[in-house]
Amino acid sequence: MEHMTQPGRVAEQYRDESRLQTRRSVWRNSADGRNPQDSAAAAVRAASPARILEVGCGTGVFAARLAAENPHATVTATDLSERFVALTAERGVGAQRADVQELPFPDGYADVVVAMWMLYHVPDLDQGLREIRRVLRPGGTFVAVTNGDAHLAGLLRAAGGEPLVTQFSAENGAAVLRRHFGEVTQEHITTRAQFDDHAQAVAYLASFDEALANRLPPFDGVLEDAGSTAVFVAR
């Protein structure tokens, strides 16, 4: 399963927005009504930022939310995908192509930097975090969201796979961040995935591994599985 986070594989997965949309469609809040986007957005608002930078912005959904919820802040979004940069710009957010390992911004550029479900893809994670630390102003806030080792473990095992263990997860993320930040807090959220039928579950798996999708045994009715997500706030 590690091949899912390799650079060439990542470029293929995010060539356009179709795979990302397929994955987003199945997710529901935790049993107590929480979701990672709300927690991350609240952490950004709490910092009262004048300038926000999102790295790995995808289609710009969260960047647009940040702009709406922080109307006095300048929001800049970056991604390696030209398609995602264009989609983000269409939402009215300033966007440009950039690699988190070599950010084209001066020291102390942002009050808040946000990385939503992307740090596990970065080839040199420590270099990416050094760049994030560099472009944050002294005392600035870094908000990062990632998945845990148990994320959709039931579905993956049903298809003959194994849980996906990454370089930046709910389990190891705090230790990684403490190499670059003095203060790190973590909130764990057990999200829920709902697949209305077998075809939707197959489509979800196929969005990152067609061989795995083809091995998923048939099932009737709705299938639910637990997600595992962590929201980190570092300073």
N, C-alpha and C positions, 0 to 999 in steps of 0.2 A: 504493500500500500504506500510505501514511501515515495514511489515514483510520482504520486499525485502532486507533490510539492517541488519537484525538480524544475529548474528554470525553463527548459524546453517544453515540458508538459504544461507548465503554468501559462506560457504564451499561447499554446494551443487552446487551453480551456477558456481563456479570456480574450480570444480573437474577436468575439462579439458578445452581445448581452444575453443571448439565448440561454446559455447554461446557468448564468447567474439568476435569471428570472425563474428558471425551473426550480432551483434550490430554494429561493426565497418563498415560493408559493406554498410550501408545506409547513412553515413554522408558525407555532402558536405560543402565547405567553406561558409562563410557568403556572403551576397550580394556584399560586397566591397572587397571580396577576402581574408579575414583573416581566419585563423584557430588556435585553441588553442595550438596545438602542435608547430606551428611555433613561436608563442608568447612565450611559455615556453622555447623553445630551445634558442631563442634570449636572454632571461633573464639569462640563464645559461652562454652563451658565454660572455655576458657583464661583468660577474664576473671574467673572466679570471682564472678559477679554476685550481688548481693542483690535487684536489681530489674531485670526485663527488659521492654522494650516492643517489641511487633511492630506495625508500621504496614502497612496493606494485607494483613491476615492471611488473606484468602480464607476457605476453609471451616474453618480452624483446625487443619489437620493438623500444620503445623510448630510452631505455638504449643503444641499438646499435647505434641509431642516435647520442646520446650524445658522444659516443666514437668516432664516425667518425668525428663529428664537433669540437671536442676538443681533437685533437691527442696527445697533451702533458699532458693530464690529465689521472689519474687513475680512472676508472669508476667501482663502485661496486654496484650491484643490489641485493635487497632482496625481498622475497615474502613468504607468509605462505604456498603456494602450492608447493609441491615437483615437480609436473609436470611443473609448470611455471618456477621454478628454473632451471630445466633441459633444457627447451626450450631456456631460456635466455643464459645459458652456451653454447648451441649449436651455438649461434650467436657470440661467441667469447668474451662475457662479463663475468667478474668474478661475480658469483652469489652464494648466499647461502640462506638457509631457516632462516627466522628471523621474529619476531613479533615487530612491531613498538613500542609497549608498553614496550619492554625490549630489546633494540638494543645491540648487542654484539660488540660494538665498544667503544674505549676510548673517553673521553672528548676531544672536539676540533678536532675530526677525519677528518671532511670534510669541504671544502670551500663552497660547495653547497649541499643542500639536496633537492630532488625533490619528490613530491607526486602527481601522476596523477590519478584523479578520484578514490581515495581510502579512504580519511579521513572520509567520511560519513559512512564507514563500521566499524571504530575502536570502540570497545566496550567502552573504557575509553579514549575519545578523548583528554582530557587535559593531561592525562598521556602520550599518544602518542606524543603530542606536546612538553611536557617537555623533552622527550627523544630526539626528533629532535633538540630542542634548545641545549641540552647538547652535542650532538655529532657535532654540528656546531662550528667551530672556532669562537672566538670573531670577530664580524663584518662580519660573513659569511652570505650567502644568502639562504633563503628558498623559493622555487617555488612550488606552489600548484595549481592544476586545479580541478574545480568541476562544477556541474550543478546548475541551478537556479530552483526556484519553478515552473516556467512556462515551464520547459523543456518538450517538447512533450505533452503539456497539451491537445491539440486538439485530438491527437490520443488516449490518455488515457481516455478522456471523451467520445469519440465515442464508446469506448468499455465498457462503464459503470463504469469506474474507476474515480479516482481523481488524481490531480497532486501530485507528490511525494515531500513531504516536509521533508528535512533531517536535521541532526545536524550540517552539514557543507555545506553551500550552497552559491550561489551568494548573497543572501540576508543577511545571518548572518555570513558569513565567516570572514569578516574584524573584526567584534567585537570579534569573537573567537580568531583570531590570535593576536589581541592586548592584550590579557591576557598574552601573552608570548613574544611578539616582540614589540619593540619601534616604528618601522616604517613599515607601511603596505600600499602598493598600489594595485589597482585593475583595471583590464581591462575587460570590458564586451564584449562578442562576441555572436552575434545571428547567430548560425550555422543553417544549414538546413538538414533535413532528407528527403530522397527521397525513396519512396517505389514504385517499378516498377509495382506491382500488389498487389491484395489482399493477395495472398499467402505469399509474402515477408513480408507484414505488420503483418500477423498472426505469422510468424516465429519469427519476432523480439519480439513481445509481449510474445510469448511462451518461449523465452529465459530467462524470469524471472517470468512469471506468466501464466500458461497454461489456467487457468479459465478465465482470462482476454482476452486472445487470442481467446478463443472459443466464446466470446460475441461480437467480432468485426463485425459489419454489413458488408455485401458484398459491394464492390464498383468497378467501371470499370475504367480502365486506370491507370494513375500515381497519387499517392497521395503524397503531400508534407506537412510537418509540421515544425514548427520552434523549434529549440533547443535554450537553454539558458545556456551559459557557462561563467565562470569567471576564469581569470588567476590572482592569487595573488602572489606578491613578497614581502617578509617580511625579515627584518633584525633586 
